[in-house]
Amino acid sequence: MPQMMPMEWMMLYITFLATFLMFNIMNYFIQSPSSQSETKKIIHINKTNWKW
């Protein structure tokens, strides 16, 4: 099998890199922002008094 020319390797690398970046960018921006009402959660703290 003949070896690929360096320019073909560079084009192959650029193609895969562009595909990878586009896939990650689309996954980042496709998520809709969560509503603000979910951020106001009440934290319940249960305090336990240990009597030994």
KEZA-177097 format. One record per residue (C-alpha): residue number from 1; chain; x, y, z. Coordinates in steps of 0.1 Angstrom, whole numbers. Example, Ala and Ser with C-alpha at 12.3 -4.5 7.8 and 13.67 -1.06 7.14 Angstrom:
BEGIN
[1,'A',[123,-45,78]],
[2,'A',[137,-11,71]],
***
This chain:
BEGIN
[1,'A',[0,0,0]],
[2,'A',[16,33,-10]],
[3,'A',[22,59,17]],
[4,'A',[-1,89,16]],
[5,'A',[15,123,8]],
[6,'A',[20,147,38]],
[7,'A',[-6,171,23]],
[8,'A',[-32,144,23]],
[9,'A',[-25,136,60]],
[10,'A',[-29,173,68]],
[11,'A',[-62,175,50]],
[12,'A',[-74,144,68]],
[13,'A',[-63,159,101]],
[14,'A',[-81,192,94]],
[15,'A',[-113,173,83]],
[16,'A',[-114,153,115]],
[17,'A',[-105,182,137]],
[18,'A',[-133,204,121]],
[19,'A',[-158,176,125]],
[20,'A',[-148,171,162]],
[21,'A',[-150,208,169]],
[22,'A',[-184,212,152]],
[23,'A',[-198,183,170]],
[24,'A',[-187,197,204]],
[25,'A',[-199,232,196]],
[26,'A',[-233,219,186]],
[27,'A',[-236,198,217]],
[28,'A',[-227,228,238]],
[29,'A',[-251,253,223]],
[30,'A',[-281,229,218]],
[31,'A',[-288,227,255]],
[32,'A',[-316,250,265]],
[33,'A',[-309,271,297]],
[34,'A',[-326,259,328]],
[35,'A',[-353,280,343]],
[36,'A',[-344,303,372]],
[37,'A',[-370,288,396]],
[38,'A',[-349,256,399]],
[39,'A',[-320,275,414]],
[40,'A',[-339,285,445]],
[41,'A',[-339,252,464]],
[42,'A',[-343,250,502]],
[43,'A',[-315,231,519]],
[44,'A',[-326,211,548]],
[45,'A',[-300,204,575]],
[46,'A',[-307,177,600]],
[47,'A',[-287,183,631]],
[48,'A',[-281,153,653]],
[49,'A',[-273,156,690]],
[50,'A',[-252,126,700]],
[51,'A',[-256,117,737]],
[52,'A',[-230,92,747]],
***
